[in-house]
Amino acid sequence: MALTNIQNEFLKLQLQNNPEFQASYFPNVITEGPTGPLYDVDYQWDRPANVSYQSGAEFRDVNVPYDTEGSRINIKATPRERISQRDIQIAQDLDMPFPRPDPNYTTYAYMKPDELFYKDKPITGGQTQAINMAPWILESYGTAPSSPRNEMLPTPDWWHDAGKDFGFETGDTVDQATLNDFIESVLAHETSHGIADLPLHTKDTDKASAFDFSQFLTPNIKQGMNIRKKHEYSSEHAQEELFNRMKDIQRLKNMFPNDYEEHALWDLYQNRAQQQFAFLTGQNWSEKGSLGKFDLYKKKIKPYVNKYFERVEKKGRGISDINIKKEEIGMPQHLTPPSKKTYTAPKGGGGADVMPVQKTITPRHAPHPDRGGGPQPGSMPTGTAGRNPWGRAHGGLMDIPLPGRSRYI
C-alpha cells in the first residue's frame, strides 16, 4: 500500500471539489484474497493487470466506491532506485556490464495504459487504472511540518529537482500545503490521462491528439528539415500530453472562476503547457513572448477541453455514459440508440480468416522518459502556500519514447 490510512483519508477529503473525483474516475480499490488456487507462474502472462500475487496465492484489487470501508485511492509506490545498488555491486564484483534500469522506476508519476483493459475490456468498473508514483513524493504528502508556526519544513531534494524541471525557484524551506497541492495535482493529471482512454472520451481524445502541427509552426521553423521530419511522425502521445496540460489549466479556471490567475498553480500550468507546445514546434518556451502561434493552438483545442469537462461534470451529477451521449445528439434518454455492428471477415479457407474480427483497444500513448525540462527561470515565490509546480510533465523531453514506460507525469 503506497499511502498510509491517514494519508488516504486526508487525500479523499482534499479531492472533494475535484471534478474527476466527483465523477468517480479516480481509481479506488479494496484488496480481496486469496480467492483462488495457488498461482501457476507458467500462466502469469494471461492474468489481469489488476491482480497481484503474494505468497503463492491470488490477491485481487477490486474497484469500489470511495466510501467503501477499508478502500484506498489506488496509488502504487515505484522502486526507489533506477538500478539497485546490490545489482551494481554484483556487476562490479563480476566485472560485468551494469544491469538494465528498472522499468518501473519514475522520478514523479505515470500510468500504464494496458492496466485499463484486459482482453480489450475495461477492468476498472468505470474508474481509471492505478497511478504509479515515486515513493519519496508519497512520503511528503501531509507529513508534519517542522517549524514552530506549523507551516514550513525543510525542502526535500525532489522538490528542488522539480523546480529545475518545471521552471520555478526553490528555497531552503517549503510550505507543507505546497507539497500537498503538488501531489494532488499530479494525481488529477494522471487520472485525466486514464479518462482519455475510456469509451466516453476516446474519440475526442483521438481528434485532439491528431492535429496537423505544421499549422502552428512559424515560417522560419517550417524551413528546417529536421523539424518537418519530426512533425511528419508528430507523435500522438506528445499531442495528448499537451491536450492534458490544457485540461489542467481549464480545471483550475473551473474550480476558481473568480481568481484563477491568482492561484498558486496558475504560472506552473502555463509553463508546462508552453513547454510541451515548444517541444512540438521546435521553439524555446523560456523566452517570454517567443512562442509563435500558441494562441492559435489554444483556440483550436478549447472545444475539446470544454467538451471533456462537460462530460466529466455530467458524470459527477450521476448521468450515465449512454445518457450523456444521448444528450449530445438530442435523443431522449428513454430511447436506445442503434447498436454498432461487429465487423465480420468474409468466410474463407479456414483458420483466422473466418473468425469474427473485433476491434482491439490499443493504448494510445507511447512511453515517456522520467526526467526533462531542465533548469529554467521561474516566477514561483519561495515558500508560498500552495505554490505547486507538479505534474506528469518532464518538460519538453517527457514525450520521447523510452521502452517499457507509459504516461509519465
N, C-alpha and C positions, 0 to 999 in steps of 0.2 A: 504494500500500500504506500503510495507516494506521499499523501498528506496525512497528518495526524487527525484524529477525530475532531479536535478543537479547530484546527485549520479548515477542515472540510465544512463544518457547520458555519464558521465565520465567512467562508467563501460564498456559501449559498445565500447568506444574508446580504452580502455585498453585491450580489448579482441580481437582486430583486428587480431593479429597474432596467436591466439589460434586455433588449428586445428578443435576442436569440434565446435567452434563458426563459423569458416569459412564454416563448413559443415551444418550450421543452425540447430544444435542439441540443443543448449541452449534454454530453454523454454522462449518464448517471447509472451506476450499476450496483448490484449486490452479488457477492460470490456465493455460488451454490456448489456443493460437492463434498466428498466424492459421490458421484451418482452412477458410475459405470464400472465395467471390468477394468482390470489392470491395463495400463496403457501399453500398446504394442508399438515400439519405436519404428517398426517397418512401415507404419501407416500414418506417421505424423504429417506427411505432406498432404493428406486428404482430410485433415481436420480443420474445422472453422477457425478463423483467426482470433476469435474472442474466447477461445478455450485455452486455458493454461493447465500445465501438468505438474503435480507436486508429489514426490514420494511414490511414483508409480500409479497414482490414482487421478481420476479426472475431476478437475475443478472448472466450473463454467461461470463466467461473468455474464449476468443477465441484466439487460436494461430495464429499469423500473422508474416509476415517478419519483420526483425529488423528495417527497415527504415519506418515502418508504423507510421504515426504521432500519438503521444499520447501513443504509446506502451511502455511496460516495460519488463525487464527481470523478470520472474515470481518467485520472492523470497518472501516467507511469513515469517513474524516475529512470532516466537513462544511465548508462555506465559513466563512472566518474572520469575515466581516462580513455583517451583515444586508443592507446596501446597500454596494456597493463605493464607495470614495472617488472613484475615477475617474468613475463614473457620476454621482455627486453633483456633481462639479466641472463635468462637461459640462452637466448640467441647469442649474447656476447660470450658466454662461457663456452659455447659450442662453435664459436666463430661462424655463425650462420647469419643470413640476412634477417633484418628485423621483421617481425610478423606484420601482417596487413592490419590497418586500422579497424577498430570495432565499428561495424556499420550502424550500430545503434547509438553511438555517441553523438551528442549535439552540444553546441555552446548555448543554445537557447531552447528552441522547441520545434516540433514538427509533427505531422500526421502521416500515416501510411494509408494511401487511398485504398489499397487492397483489403484493408481491415473493415471497410464499409460493406463489403459484399462477400458472399460465399456461394460459389457456383452461380454467379450472376444475380443472386437475390440478396436484398438488404438483410443484415443480421442484427440491426440495432433497434428495431422497433420504431423507426422514425427519428431516433436520435443520431448524432454523429458518432464516429469512431473515437477510440481513445486518443488522448493528447499525450505526446511524449515530451517531457521537459527535463532540462538539466537539474540534477538533484541540488546543486548549490543555490539555484534560484528558488526552488521549492522551499528550501530551509529558511530562506529570508522572508517568507510570507508570514506576516502577522507576528513575527518574533518580538520579544520585549526590547524596547529601546533602552539605551544605557544612560542617558543624560538625566539630571535631576528634573528637567522640565518634561520628561517622559515623551520627548518628540524625536530628538536626533540620536543617531547611532553611527559608529564608525562605518565609513563607506566600504562595502565589500569589493573585492577585486573584480568580480564580474560586472559590477556597476561602472567601474572605471572603463572596462573594456566596451561596455555598451555605449558609453559616451563617445569613444573613438569610432565605433561602428556607425552610429546614428547622428553624429554631428552635434553634440552638446557637451557642455563643460561639467566636470565633477569636482568636488572638493573633498576635504578630509572627513566630513560628516554628511549624512543624508537623512532626510525625514523618512520615518517608517511608512507614512502614508504614500510617499513617492514610490517606494518599492512595491507596496501593495497594489497601487494603481497600475504600475508597470505590469505586474504579473497577471492581474485581472484582464488587462487589455491584450496581452499575449494570448490568453485563453479564448477571449472573444474572437480575436483574429483567426486563430486556428479553427475554432468552431465554424466560422463563416466559410472557411475552405471546405470543411466537411459538408456543409449545407449545399455548396455549389454542385456536388455530385448526386444529390438526392433528386428523384424523378420530377418533383415540382419545379426545380430550379435549373436542371441540367441544360435544357435547350437554350435558355437565355445566357447561361454561363458560356456555352459554346460560342454564341454570337458575340458576346462581349470580349471573348478571348481570340477572336479571329479577324481583327481589324487589319486592313492594309496599311501598315505603318509608314509607307512611303509618303502618305498624305501629311504626315506630321514631321517630315524631315525638312530642314532648312536647305535652301539651294546649294550652299557650299558643301553640306554634308552629303547631299544626293550625288555629288560628283565623285565621292570616294568609293572606289570599287569594293573595298573590304566591307564598308557599311552596307552597300547594296546587296552583297552576298549574304551578309548577316540577316537582312530583312527578307531575303528570299526564303529562308527557313524560319524566320521570326517565330520563335518557339511559343507555343500556346501556353505553356506553363508560366512563361515570363509575363505574358499579357494578363493571364488570370491573376497573377500576383499583384500587378498594378491595379486591376479591377478591384481586388480585395482591399488594397490600401485606400482606394477611393471610397469604398464602403466604410472604412474606419473613420474617414472624415465626415461622411454623412451621418453615421451613427452618433457622433459627437454633436452634430447640429441638431439632430432629432431629440437627443436627451437633454440638451442645454440650449434651447432655441433662443433664449434672450441674451446669453452671454458666452456663446461657444468660443468666440475669438479670445476671450479672457481665460479660457480653461487651460489647465496645466498641460494638456496633451496637444493643444492646437498646433503649436510650432513643430512639434515632433511629427505629427501626421503629415504636415505639409512637406517636411524634409523627406520623409520616407516615400511619399508619392513622387516627389521630384527626383529622388534618387533612381527610382525604377523607370520613370519616363526617360531620364537621361541615359540609363543603360540601354533602353530600347532604341534610342535615337542617336546615340553616339555623342551626347553633349555633356557638359560639365555642370552638374547640378549645383555645386557650391558657389558658382559665380552668379550672384544675385541678379535677376533680371535677364539672364542669358538663355533661359530655356525657351527657345522659339517654338511656337505652336502648341504649347502645353494647354493654353486656354481653349484651343480648338478641340483637343482631346477631351478636356473636361466637359465641354458642351456635348460631344458625341457619346460619351459614356454615361452621362447623367440619367437618361431614360432607363438604362439597365440597372443603375444603382437605385433609382426610385422604385422600380418595379420589385426589386429584391426586398426592400423594406416594407413595401405594401403587402407583399405576401407573408413576410415574417410577422408583421403586426396582425394580420388576419388570423394566422395560426395561433398567435398569442391570445386572441379573443375566442378561440375554440372552434374556428371554422376549419372543416376538413379540407384536405388537398383537393378532392374531387369537387367540392363546392366552391373552392377558390377558383378552380379552372372554369366552372360553370359561370360564375360571376363575370369573369373576364371575357366570355363570349356572349354574355347576355342571356344565358339559359337559366330558366327557373331551377331551383335546387332539387325539386321533386322529380325532374326528368333525368333520364340516364343517357349520356352521350353514347354514340355508336362505338362499339368495341373495335380496337385495332386488330387487324388480321395478322396472324403469324405467317411470314413468307415460307413457303414450302418449295424446296428444289424440285425440278422436274424428275420424274422417275427415269431411272437409267439402268445401267448394267449391274446394279447391286452396290453393296458397301455404303460408304458415307454419302454417295451421291443421291441416294434415295431417302435419306433421312431428313425430317423437317429441320430447317436451319433457323435457329434462334439468334437474335442479335446479342452479341457479347458485350457486356458493360466493361469498358476498359478505363482504368484511372487516367484522367486527363493530364496529370502533372508529371513531368519528368523530375527526377531528383534534383535537389539543390545542395550546394555546399553549406557548411555551417559557420562560415565567417564571411566578412566582407565589409564594404562600406568605407573602411579606412578612416583615419583621423580627419575630421572636418570641423571647421569652426561652427559653433552653435550659439544660440542665444538663451539657452536654458539657465535660469538663475540657480545657483548652487544652493541646495538646502531648502528649496521652496516646496511646500507641501503639495503633493500630487504631481509635481513636475516629473513626467514619467515617459522618457523615451523607451520604447519597448520593442517588441514585436518579433514577428516572424521574419522580418527583413534581415538580410545580412547585407544591406546596402546594395550596390549595383552588382555585386558578384554572386548574389544568392541564387540566381537562376541558371548558373552554368551547371549542366548535368554532372552529377557525381554518382557513380554506380552504387546501387543499394540504398539510396536515401530518397525520401519524398517529403515534399511540402514543409520546408523549413519555415521558421518564423520569419 
